[in-house]
């Protein structure tokens, strides 16, 4: 489902909508009545949360300019949040944990200010056992050079449990699109898209074709 289709389903119109209908669905499904978005950038998910009836605040080390000047966006470090304990039902940490110097401290801070759960989107490691780097069918063309680390399911479960919390759910999501590499190299677009579809249809290891994890950390029993 596209962003526009999902917003139409909810009968919403946003000037600056988020880019992921999957994350929006997860917010509607799992987030409580109040939401803190850590690493909010321009506040697109803050605006979405407000549009679906939630009280929402955004925090970022360097917030991007937002077309929605009314949004409550704060400048702060994820490892030292200027907020009281248990201030929000849900804390969002989308594509953030892989950037911070101390992942455990950032998670502890999120858990401190949260009451119910933390929603994480995390990049998975590359999968060289699935495809060889030379053919382009890996995550390599998606890897952000600013990432400090990548997350396998066992690792994030271990980290969360070590801090005293529980992984309530874990999903593999965001399929890779290797056709983009070939199209960029001059392969006709239609042929590239057909290769992309065929790979998603016939490769047995579908989890290996998903480049992100989506994790709900439960803070209360």
HELIX and SHEET records of a PDB file:
HELIX    1   1 UNK A    3  UNK A    9  1                                   7    
HELIX    2   2 UNK A   21  UNK A   30  1                                  10    
HELIX    3   3 UNK A   44  UNK A   51  1                                   8    
HELIX    4   4 UNK A  103  UNK A  113  1                                  11    
HELIX    5   5 UNK A  133  UNK A  135  5                                   3    
HELIX    6   6 UNK A  140  UNK A  142  5                                   3    
HELIX    7   7 UNK A  153  UNK A  162  1                                  10    
HELIX    8   8 UNK A  179  UNK A  184  1                                   6    
HELIX    9   9 UNK A  189  UNK A  202  1                                  14    
HELIX   10  10 UNK A  207  UNK A  209  5                                   3    
SHEET    1   A 7 UNK A  73  UNK A  75  0                                        
SHEET    2   A 7 UNK A  55  UNK A  60  1                                        
SHEET    3   A 7 UNK A  34  UNK A  38  1                                        
SHEET    4   A 7 UNK A  88  UNK A  94  1                                        
SHEET    5   A 7 UNK A 114  UNK A 123  1                                        
SHEET    6   A 7 UNK A 210  UNK A 218 -1                                        
SHEET    7   A 7 UNK A 166  UNK A 175 -1                                        
END                                                                             
